[in-house]
């Protein structure tokens, strides 16, 4: 004789009590094993609640924020004190040990343009493609952005930048991979039964706009300081698979599924300690709706070859209340490869065994010609081997 336990879990979306997500957990087995099943069920529910509290306002992001410049701040477009153009790719896989994985891919490129049109200034042009897949329903986000920025030298030691990006975003979900309470017939889930959910669409599109401002300071050949702020989703796009807004009977508020604006501030530096070591501290803060993230740390480049062509990179960052992030990388001439791992330090570590996220970044920096390389070294002196 087997007993069946069906538990319905209701959780709020974006901390809005009117937008409820319902999940069904089914456990079956002999009566002597019911206590063990309840323990497993409780653990599963705890993980789900922790994940939702972390994810309800999570935008696409990377731990190596300094290796994803265009998604951090559009004013970084063409912000290349050492180079003329840049190509890069990022890959992030998160929470592989629990059933709500995230896989994020980004490909970007940017370059300086019109250097002969402006006195001590230039235009930056670039673009980025992002793709993110999450959960059992393969919730997929695809975003394509075009970026532009203007950079102006302020004397011989400062550089001010302002930029924006404009993009198209698509989000889709495969609702056939979900199960619903209406499909439970008392013994098993009947996938052919109506779900009872009224989806207006399973694929949506919207326009997205970001703006940003940066400032860099070059006091000497051995010190470089850089900071910036940006606002994402300036146009407040709406994102929903349902046709109408939701009225919260408890608070009396009407939620129309508008994406909250995301604010990002960052600061980083390069400090040449000696002919073998350059240290790069960094800080990153972002807030969106009720979610906040603060990351602090540093990484260092070690000159392996003596001429700077071959470098070893290592560092450690900490995302407050969430994860420790060790990093390791290698640079050969104009190519840099870095790997980082998010080791979960929050209460979620009990359930994911500290298996947070792994992340790779690959970048290539280049010059149009040798003349530009010599010119860049004179105008924007940054620490180098």
TALIN-V414883 format. One line per field, one symbol per residue. ss: DSSP state (h for helix, s for strand, l for the rest). A space follows every 10 residues. Layout:
BEGIN
ss->???
END
This chain:
BEGIN
ss->llssssssss sssllsssss sssssssssl hhhhhhhhhh hhhhhhhhhh hhhhhlllll llllhhhlhh hhlhhhllll llllssssss ssssllllll lsssssssss ssslllllll ssssssssss ssssllllss ssssssssss sssslllsss ssssssssss ssllhhhlll hhhsllllsl llllllllll llssssssss ssssssssss llssssssss sslllllsll lllllsslll lllssllsll lsssssssss ssllllssss ssssssssll ssssssssss ssslllllls sssssssssl llssssssss ssllssssss ssssllllhh hhllssssss sssssslllh hhhhhhhhhl lllll
END
